[in-house]
């Protein structure tokens, strides 16, 4: 069984994340969505809220078994914990690649049996970043082009 891990903070999950999830689901038998606990990022949504959003958005994805898995340890340790042989990462721009290139090198040094596969963001989704979506929502802008209606509602509720 091919198990892939798609990690992220998902604060919040965007249409860009969902695009990568749908495409990754065709590459593996089980896709584990690793919802990272990253205190340094100071997320807007707490872990249970992010897990709930990701779980809801992943319900309609077909192609493989989907599992939502919160984690706080090293990414490579999470991959080992869930039995993943591949880490799925989405790329939007060259800046993403530079960071991801360093991460791949470090992960390979810790476990060269776990590969990393990059999926380029769909051209219509390349500009979407959770950080920017939160900023737009905080300032009262319309985020409906970047997130699903339930996520937009959750953002409005946070900034009400």
N, C-alpha and C positions, 0 to 999 in steps of 0.2 A: 504494500500500500504506500503510495506517494503522499507524504504529509508536508504541507507547506505552512509557514508561519508568516502572516502579514502583520507586523507590529506598528503601533503608532499610539499617540496620545488620544487622538480622536476627540479633540476639545474645540469644537464639536466635529462629528463626522460630516463630511461634505460630499457633494456630488462627485468630486474628484476621487475621494476615497472609494465611493461606491462603484465608480467606473473600474478602478483597479481591482476591487473585490470580484466583480462580475467576470472580468477577464482572467484573473488568477484562478477562479473556480473551475475553469476549463482545463487547467494545467495539472491539477492534483486531485487525489481521491478524497482527501480531507484538508480543509483549509482552516487553520486556527487563526483567529483574529486576536492578536495579543494587544490588550488595552493596557498601556504602560502607566504605571504610577510614577510620575516624575515630579517630585516636590519642587525642583528647581524651576519648572515652568509655571508654577502657581496656576493650575487650571481653573477656568471659570466654573466648570461643572465638576462635581465630586465624582469619585470612582463609580459608585452605584448608578449615578445618572448617566455617565458615559457608557457603562456596560449596557444599561437599559436601551439607550439610543442605538448603539451598535447592534444589539440583538434584534431590535425592531427593524432596523434598516436591512439587516442580513436575512430576514425571514423569507423574502421572495427570491433570493438568489438561488439559482439552480445550477447544477453541474457537478456538485460534490457535496459531501457532508460539511457543514459549517459549525465550528465550535468557537465560542467567545471565551477568552481566557485572560483574566487580569494578571499582570506580573509586575514585580518590583526589582527583580534581580537583573543580572547582565542579560542582554539579548541572547547571547550564545548559550547561556545556561537555560534560558526559557526554551530555546529551540531544542536543546537536549531533553528537557523535562517533558515536552509534548511529542517527542519523537520525530521532529521535523528534519528533513534532509535538505530542505531549501527554504531560504528566507526570501520573501517577496518584498520588493521595495518599489515604490512609485517614484518616477523622476518627472519634474516639471521643467527644469532649466539647468543650465551649466552649473550654477551655484549648488543645486542639489547634488549633482554628480561629484563635485569636489569633496563635499562632506561624506557622501556615501562611499567614495573611493577609499577614504581613510578608514571608515568603519569596516569595509570588506577586508582590508589588510589586517586589521586588528582581530576581527573574528576568525579569519583563516589561520592566524598565528595561534589562536586558542583552540581551534578545532577545524582542521582542514577537510573533515568529512562532511561539513555542512556548506552547501553552495549558496550563493546569493544570485537571484534573478531580478533584473530590473525591467519594469514595464513603463514605457513612456506614457505620460498622461495624454489623454485624448486632447487634440488641439483646442476643442471648445472648453476644456477644463484646466488648461495649463496655468491660468492666472489665479486659480482658487487656492487660497491658503487659509487655514483655520484662524490664524492670527488676524488676517484682514477681514474675514467674515465677522469675527467678534467686534472688531473696531467699527465696521459699518453698522452692525446691530446696536452697539453702544450709543452711536450718534443718531439713531433713529432711522437709518436707511433701510431700504428694501433688500433683503438677502435671499429672496425667492429664486434667484437665478443660480444660487450657489449651494443651497441645501434643500432638503425635502420639507414639505409643510410642517410635519411634526417637529423637526429640528428648528425651523424658523419660529414656531410657537414657543418652544423652550427658550430660545434666545430672547424673544420679546418678554417672556415672563421674568427672565433673569435681570433684564434692564428696565423693568417697569417701575 
